[in-house]
């Protein structure tokens, strides 16, 4: 059994999906439609940069979705691989929107619009530069949770992503993260400051939640044709009303990716297909379980090779 996975922020690169754009008119239409919906030349930004602009959250989120959706559609139209035979679709953070759109829960244009607003709302949730994120390496979720709990009187930081065994991402304000960093250094715990300017997936995103809540509730969702594994619960969901609530919760809640992958494996999944730019999710899964099969689809050759697997 297989699951299809859609990447989140950090997977973007200049030139992604250019081959598909050049070879298929319907992909070109998706890009042109996105440009019109966003009232900006996202296509040019994706293909030619500059990267500093592509890395802006309000551009990154619709861009990664657009590329993931295009790859999905190329597989659907150009190969005999049946994507609807997947037991689950799942996406990391914004990737959950890609999963929902590909599962026919949200329309393409609605997804682009929601991600545009989501990116802006999350970027502007607190003043620019006041917040940040760091990835803690080589520690378990329990070890990091204990550090945060034991030092809550000194600094307030939040678990943002439980990505894999040995990779935990923390959100907080810059000053608080600095205090946490000092404690991690004293304990010889490795960490990396991430190149983001906002503390995603934490209570500091409250303003973003308030802005997105009404937009999500006012958007038409249908029950997905394939069950979606939620970032918030790490469990499958297939009812549109519950999906809406979880997407609202997702903005402030941690991404439970490690648990999501383990739960899928425990339900019989032995093959994960990463559909979108980069190989970030496949790298995380290797840290979780090296026994499962992994495919990454970034281009036409990758897509056509799926039918031979």
N, C-alpha and C positions, 0 to 999 in steps of 0.2 A: 504494500500500500504506500501511496505517496501523498505528500503535502506540498503546496506551492507557497513560497515565501516571498515577501516584497520588502525591499530595504527601506531604511529611513535616512534621516539627515546624516551627512558624512560620507555617503557613497557617491556623491556627484563628482563628475570629471568633465573637463572641456572636450567636446566632440562626441559625447555619448549619443548613441542611436543615429548618428549621421549616415551610416550605411543603410539603415532601414528607411530613413527619410529619402535617400537618393534612389532607392529601388522600388518603393511602393507608394503609389499615389494616395492610398487611403491613410498611410502614416503621415504624409505631407499634409493631408486635410486635418488630421488631429492637431498638428503643430500650428497650422494656420488658425484653426478654431481657438486654440489656447491663446494665441497672440491677440485675437479679437476680444475674447472674454476678459483678458487681463489688461487690455488696452496698452500693451507694451510688446516689444519684439523679443519675447522669451526665446524663440527659436535661435535668433542670432546670438543671444547670450549663451545658450547651451552649446552651440557649435564653435563659437569663436571667443567667448569670454568678454571682458576680463574675469578671471576666476574670483577676484575679490567681490565682484557684483553677484556672480552666481552663488557665492557662499552666503549672501544675505538671506536670512531665513525666509523672508517673503517671496524670494525667487526660488530658493532651493526646494521648498516643499512642493509647489506645483510642477517644477522641473523634473524632480525625481518621479513623481506620479506619472507625468506625461510619458517619460521614457519607459517606465515599467508597464504602463497600459499598452504602449505601442508594441513592445516585445510580446506581451500576452496575445495581442490581436494578430501578430505575424504568425505565431505558433498556431493559433486557431484557424487562420485562413490558408496558410501555406504548407501545413504538415498534417499528418493523419493522427497526431497525438491528441487524445481526448482530454482536454484540461478539466472537464466537468467530472471526470472519474476520480479526481482527487478526493481524499476523505476530508481534508481541511484546507482552507486558505488562512494565512496569517501574515501580518505585517508588523514591522518594528516601528512604533510611534506613528508617524505620518503614513508608513507603509500599510497600516490598517485601513486607511482610506482607499489605497490602491486595491487591497484585497476585497473590500466591499463593492467597489465599482466593478471589478472583474467578475464578482459573484452576482452581478445584476441587482444589487441592493440600492445603489445610488447611480444616477445617470452621470455620464462623462462631464457635461457642462456644470452640473451641480457640484461635482467633486472638485473641479478646478476652482470654482468660486469659493467653496468652503476652505480649501487649502490656502488660497490667497488671503482670506480674512484670518485664518488660523495663524499663518506665518506672521502677519502684521501684529495681531493681538499678542502672540507669545513674545515677539521681539520687544514690544512696547509695554509689557506687563509691569516692568520696573524701569527706572531711568537707565539709559544706555551706559553700559560699563560698570554698573553697580553690582551685578551678579555674575556668576560663572559656574563652571562645572569642572570636576577633576575625576579622573579614572584611577581607582586604587587597584593595584595589580598583586596577584599572588595570595590573596586573602579570601576567606569564605564570607558568605553573607552574614553569618552569625558573629564572626569576629569584628566585622565593620559595624554592625548594629550595636554591639556591646560598646565599642569605642564612642559612638555617637551618643548612646544613652548615658554612659558614665561621665561624659563631659558636657552634658546639656546645659549645665550652669555656666560654663565658660564660653561656649559657642553653639549656635543653632544651625546645623546643617542637615540635609535631608537625603535619604536614599532615593536616587532618581531612576537608575537602571540596574537591574540584576541581570547582566548580560550573559555571563557564562561562569564556569568554575574559574575563579581567579581574576575576574574583571567586574568590578562594581563601580558604578558612576554615582558621584555625590554632587548635589546642587546646593547653592547657598549664596549669600552675599560675599563679596570679595574679602572683606575683613574677617568674616567668620571662617571662610575657606583657608585664609592665611593661618589662622590659629590651629585649624585642623592639620594643615600641612606641617606645622612645627611639631605637633604630636606624632604624626606619622614618621617624620625624620628621626625623632628620638627613638622610635620603635624599629627603625631600619625597615620600614614598610615602603615599598616603591609606589609612586603615583605619578600621573602625568596631568598637567593642566590642559584642559581641552580648549581649542580655539573658538569658543562661543562667548557671547556677551550677555547671556541671560540664563537664569537658573531653571531650566526646563524640568517638567515633571516633579514639581514641588509645590507646597502651599504658597510660595511666592508668585505663582502664576494665577492667583485668584482673580485679578483684573481680566486676564485672558479668558478665564472660565465664564465670567459674567458677560463678556462680549460674545463668546461663541455659543452660549447656552441657547439664546433665542434663535440664532441662525440655524443651529442644528435642529431644534424643535420645529422650526418653520420649513425645513427641507423635507421633501417626500422621500421616505425610505420604504423599500419593500423587503420582505423576508429573503435572505440570500439563497441562491440555488445550491451553494455549498456552505457547510458550517464554517463560521469564522472563529478562530481562537483569539479571545480578547486579551489585550495587554494588561488590563486591570485585574482580571480574575485568573488568567492562565488556563481558562476552560472554554469549551465551545459555546457558541451562542448562535441562534438562528431566527430570533424574533426581532422584528424591526424596532419595536418599542424599547426592548432591552438594549439593543445596539445603540440607540440614540443616547440613552442614559450613560452607557459605558464610555461613549466617545466624549461626553461632557466630563465625566469623572477622570478620563485619561489625561487631561491637561495637567492636573495636579497630582495624580497618582503615579507611583513608580511603574516602569515597564518591567513586567515579570517574564522576561524572555527565557531565562534558563528553565524556569518552571514550565513555561509553555512548551518548550521543546521536549522536556522530559515527559510531560503529560501526553504529548502526541506519540512519542516513542512507546510509552507504556500502553497506548491504545492500539499498537500494531504498526505504526508508521516506521518503515525502514529505508525510505528514500525521500530526500528533501530537494526540491527544485527551486533555486533562488532566481527570481525573475526581475531583473533591473540592473542598474549600473553597479559595477564593482563586485567584490566577493566577501564583503564584510560579514554577512550572516553565516556564510559557509565557514569562515574562520572561527566564528563563535561556536558553531555546532561541533567543530572538531575538538574544541576544549570540553564540550559537554559529553559527547559520545563518539568515539572514533570508529565505531562499528557500523554506523549508518552510511548509506550511499548519498553522495552529494553531486548535484549538477548545478552549474551556473549558466544562465542564458543571457548573453550580452549582445549577440549578433546573429546573423542569419545562419551561419554554420552551426552554432550552438543549438539553434532552434531545430534545424533539420536532423541533427544528431540524436535528438530526443526519441525519434521514432525507431531508432536502432537499439535503444537501451532495453 
